[in-house]
């Protein structure tokens, strides 16, 4: 483990302390550690997804891509918002 100093907003610090207190932990280092691990996992997943998409680039013809784009546009135009 390495000790470090970071700058953060006061409200973020308060929220981290509250989360730690609810879990019965002293300080909020473990909460920050969990947050960092979560961020790294999510970044890896999104990077993998991006790579898959890049590998598939060009697998549709321009005509096929245009038809899909048009269908999506039409679906969005017909989309209704739920009433409140």
C-alpha positions as CSV (number, residue, x, y, z in Angstrom):
1,X,0.0,0.0,0.0
2,X,1.1,3.5,-0.7
3,X,-0.1,6.6,1.1
4,X,-1.0,9.5,-1.1
5,X,-2.8,12.9,-0.9
6,X,-5.7,13.8,-3.2
7,X,-7.8,16.9,-3.5
8,X,-11.6,16.3,-3.4
9,X,-14.8,18.3,-2.9
10,X,-16.0,18.6,0.6
11,X,-19.3,17.0,-0.2
12,X,-17.5,13.9,-1.7
13,X,-15.4,13.6,1.5
14,X,-18.6,13.8,3.6
15,X,-20.3,11.1,1.4
16,X,-17.3,8.8,1.6
17,X,-17.2,9.2,5.4
18,X,-20.9,8.4,5.6
19,X,-20.5,5.2,3.5
20,X,-17.6,4.1,5.7
21,X,-19.6,4.8,8.9
22,X,-22.5,2.8,7.6
23,X,-20.2,-0.1,7.0
24,X,-18.5,0.3,10.4
25,X,-15.2,1.3,8.9
26,X,-12.9,3.9,10.3
27,X,-11.8,6.4,7.6
28,X,-12.7,6.0,4.0
29,X,-9.7,4.5,2.4
30,X,-11.5,1.2,1.8
31,X,-14.4,3.0,0.1
32,X,-11.9,4.8,-2.2
33,X,-10.2,1.5,-2.9
34,X,-13.5,-0.1,-3.9
35,X,-14.3,2.9,-6.1
36,X,-11.0,2.7,-7.9
37,X,-11.3,-1.0,-8.5
38,X,-14.8,-0.5,-9.8
39,X,-13.6,2.3,-12.2
40,X,-10.8,0.1,-13.5
41,X,-13.1,-2.9,-14.1
42,X,-15.6,-0.6,-16.0
43,X,-12.9,1.0,-18.0
44,X,-11.6,-2.5,-19.0
45,X,-15.1,-3.6,-20.0
46,X,-15.8,-0.4,-22.1
47,X,-12.3,-0.7,-23.7
48,X,-13.1,-4.4,-24.7
49,X,-16.5,-3.3,-26.2
50,X,-14.8,-0.5,-28.1
51,X,-12.2,-3.0,-29.5
52,X,-15.0,-5.4,-30.6
53,X,-16.8,-2.6,-32.4
54,X,-13.7,-1.4,-34.1
55,X,-13.0,-5.0,-35.3
56,X,-16.5,-5.2,-36.8
57,X,-16.1,-1.8,-38.6
58,X,-17.0,-2.2,-42.2
59,X,-18.9,-5.5,-41.8
60,X,-22.1,-3.8,-43.1
61,X,-22.3,-2.3,-46.5
62,X,-23.0,1.5,-46.8
63,X,-26.5,0.5,-47.9
64,X,-27.1,-1.8,-44.9
65,X,-25.8,0.8,-42.5
66,X,-28.1,3.5,-44.1
67,X,-31.1,1.3,-43.7
68,X,-30.4,0.6,-40.1
69,X,-29.7,4.3,-39.5
70,X,-33.1,5.2,-41.1
71,X,-34.9,2.6,-39.1
72,X,-33.4,3.9,-35.9
73,X,-34.4,7.5,-36.8
74,X,-37.9,6.4,-37.6
75,X,-38.2,4.5,-34.3
76,X,-37.0,7.5,-32.4
77,X,-39.6,9.8,-34.1
78,X,-42.4,7.4,-33.1
79,X,-41.1,7.0,-29.6
80,X,-43.6,8.2,-27.0
81,X,-42.7,9.5,-23.6
82,X,-44.6,7.9,-20.6
83,X,-47.2,10.3,-19.2
84,X,-46.5,11.6,-15.7
